[in-house]
Amino acid sequence: MNLNATLIAQMLVFLVLAWFTMKFVWPPLISALDERSKKISDGLVAADKGKMELETARKQINQELVSARNERQQRIAEMEKCAQLVANEIKCNAQAEAARIIATGKAEAEQQVVKVRDMLRNDVAALAIKGAEQILKREINQNTHAEFLNQLKEKL
């Protein structure tokens, strides 16, 4: 066999193989590599987008937490104010009730003092009559001397 013919035959086989590989093998491989490369780049873009969304979500959560804390503090302050107002109102009502009870007690005490004074006047008048009766050794008629006794009661 001739060396040149072998080289030419091998060259033809190589060219056919190269043509076959370029026509039928390389396009699916290149498309698979391109598709894989595209998936990887899409995955990286999605990961970056996910990281950005995560960071945005974290910032938003932190803002909402700060807002919720501020709102909670504001509500607590409002409730404390409200409780203070209610306590002051209760205190004022209790003081008014105490003043009313004291005034009622004083009025009742004054009525009892007046009542006791009247009873004492009557008792003193009766004692004076008995004393006068003892002194005079005679009986004094209360009906005839009622005016005198009333004047005596008023003086006492």
Residue, then its C-alpha position, 0 to 999 in steps of 0.5 A: m500500500n502506498l503511503n500517500a494513498t493511506l494519508i489521503a484516505q485518512m485525510l478524507v476519513f478525518l474530513v468526513l468525520a470532522w464534517f459529520t461531527m460539525k454537522f451532527v454532533w457539535p450543534p446539539l453539544i453547543s446548544a446544550l452548552d448554551e442552554r446550560s450556560k443560559k440556565i446558569s446565568d438565569g439562576l445567578v440573575a435569579a439568585d441576585k434578584g432573590k438576594m435583593e428582594l430578601e434585603t428589601a424584605r429585611k429593610q421593610i420588616n425592620q421599618e415595620l418593626v420600628s413602626a410597630r414599636n413606635e405605635r405600641q409606645q404611643r398606645i401605651a402613652e395614650m393608655e397611661k394618659c387615659a388611666q391617669l384621667v380616669a384615676n383623677e376623675i375617680k379621685c374627684n368623684a370620691q372627694a365629692e362623695a366624701a364632702r357630701i357625706i361629711a355635709t350630710g353628717k354635719a347636717e344630721a349632727e346639727q339636727q341632733v344638737v337642736k333636738v338635744r337642746d330642745m330636750l334639755r330646755n324641756d328638761v330644765a324647764a321641768l326641773a325649774i318647775k319642780g324646783a320652784e314647786q319644792i321651794l314654794k311648796r305648792e303646785i304650779n299649774q302648767n296650763t296657766h303659766a304656759e306663756f311664762l314657761n315658753q319664755l323661760k325655754e327661749k331664754l335657756 
